Amino acid sequence: GGIPGRPFGDGPDGHSLWPGFTNVPNEFLERYFPMIIERYETVPDSGGAGKFRGGNGIKMSYRFTESGNISIHDDRWFVPPWGVNGGQPATRSWKLLERANGEKAHLPSKCDNIRVEKNDVLHFVTWGAGGWGDPLERDAQLVGLEIRRGLVSAGGALEYGVVASDAGVVDVAATEA
């Protein structure tokens, strides 16, 4: 998930709070487990708005190449990560299993022995982290840069009081108004 915004900077995106956890390379997972990782990307606007933005969560989509059972042991699907000192809360985690036959099942963040079949896809979305400080104090040009980098959407920029295009061009007059 994301790491919370701090009094001295933004929280990192798609990071582990626990030092013993590592990000296992996709190539390793695909080689040793019967799956293909079709998507691994940041989730724009999932970090809480703040003077210092909370880190965004990530979305991973796993396509299973064989039938089997999976277990999920994640967190932050019921209570959203809160912001502090005027920072906004982040989005919660969610899991969606799209079955090859077209059925969809929302899964809790902690579940065991879920049967999957070949070509089922699990969309595993981690939580964002809360923002720190008043979002209206964030530099508008920085928000524009984050739009260009895919971390914040033009709609999400409004949480910072910033009016910008989908290309990240800030409308200074509209933002000041």
N, C-alpha and C positions, 0 to 999 in steps of 0.2 A: 504494500500500500504506500501511501504517502507519509512523509515525516512532517510534523506540525511546523508552521511558521514560528520564528523565534524573534526576540527583540533585536537581533542583528542581521536577519536575513530570511529568505524564503526557505521552506522545507524542501528537501530533495524529492523528486518524483520517483514513484515505483521503487521503493527502497525497503529494506527490512529493518525494523526497530531492534531486532535481536542480533547481537554481533556474531552469534554462532551460526546463523542462517546464511546461506549463500545463494546466489542466483546461478542455478545450474544451466549451462549452455543448452540451447535448443537442440543442437546437433547431438549432444550426449543423450538427451531424453529420447530423441527419435531413433537413435541407434539401439538403445537398450530396452525400450518399451514399445509396444505395438500401437503407435500413434504418430500423427503428423501434426505439427504446430502450425496452424494456418494463419494465426494472427497473434501478434505480440506488440501492443502499442499503448501509448498513454491515453487516458480518458480525459479529454478537455473538460474544464470546469468542475472536475471532481474534487479538487483541492478547495478549501474554504477561502473566500476572498478576505483580504486583509491588507494593511500597510505592507506586511510581508505575507505572501501567499502560502497557504498550506500546500504540500506536495500532492500531485495528482496520483490517483490509482492507475492501475494498468488492466488492460483486457487481453486475456489469452484465450484462444480458441483451439481446442484439441479435437482432432478427428481420430477416432479409434479405428485401427485397421484390423482388429480382431475383437471377438466377443470376450467379455470378462466382467469383473466387478471392480468398482472404484469406491474410495472413501474420500471425504472432504473434511478437513479440519482447519477452517479459516475462522475469521472473527468479524466483528463490526457489521453485521447484517441487520441487527435489530435497533440498536441505538447509534445515531450518527456521531462521528467524531466532532467534538465541540470546538469552537473557536474561543480565544481569550482576548481580553482587553479591547473588545469591540470587533474582533475578528469573527467571521462567519463560520458556521459549521460546514463540514465536508459532506460528500455523498457517502452512502452506505455501500457495502459490498453486495453483490448479487451473483447468483449462479443460475444458468439456464441450460437444460439438456434438450437439444433438438434431436429427436430420434429420426433415423433414416426413413421411417414410414410417415413422417410429417407431424407426429405428435410432439408437443412441447411440455416440459415439466420444469417448474421452478423448484430449485433445491435449496434447503437451508444451508447455512455455512458450516454446519457440523452434521455429517451423516455418514453411515457406514453401509457397505455391501450393496451399493446401487448397481443393478445390472445394466450393462451397456452392450450394445450389439455393434457389429462392424458397420462403419460409416455414420454412427451417431456422433454428434458434435457437442462438446461441453464448452460453453462460454463462461469463463471464470473471470469475474471482475472484482478487483480488490477495492478497498475503501480509499478515499482521499484522506487528507489530514486538515485539521482546522487552521484557519488563518489567525494571524496575530496583528492586533491593532486595527484602527479604523480604515476600511478599504478606500475611503475617499482621500486618504493621504498618500495613496500609491501614485507614483509617477505615471502620467498618462502615456508617455512615449514607451515606457517599459511594458505597459499593457498592450500597446500596439505591436511591439516586438513579440510578445507572447502569443498574440493572435497569429502572426506570421510563422511562428514555430509550432503551432498546433496545440499549445498548452491551454489557451483560453479562446473561447469563441467570441464573435462580435456581440452576440446576445449576452454572453457571460460578462463581457466588459462593462455592461451597464451596472453590474454589482459594484464596480469601482467608480461609477459616475462618469465613465468614459464612453463617448460616442465614437465608433470607428466602423470602417467598412470590413467586409469579410477578408479583404487583403491586408488588414492591419493598419490602414491609413487613418490616423486620428483626426477627427473634425474638432479642431481646437476651439472654435467659437461655440459649437454646440456643447462641448465638454465643459467649458467655463460657465455657460448658461445653466 
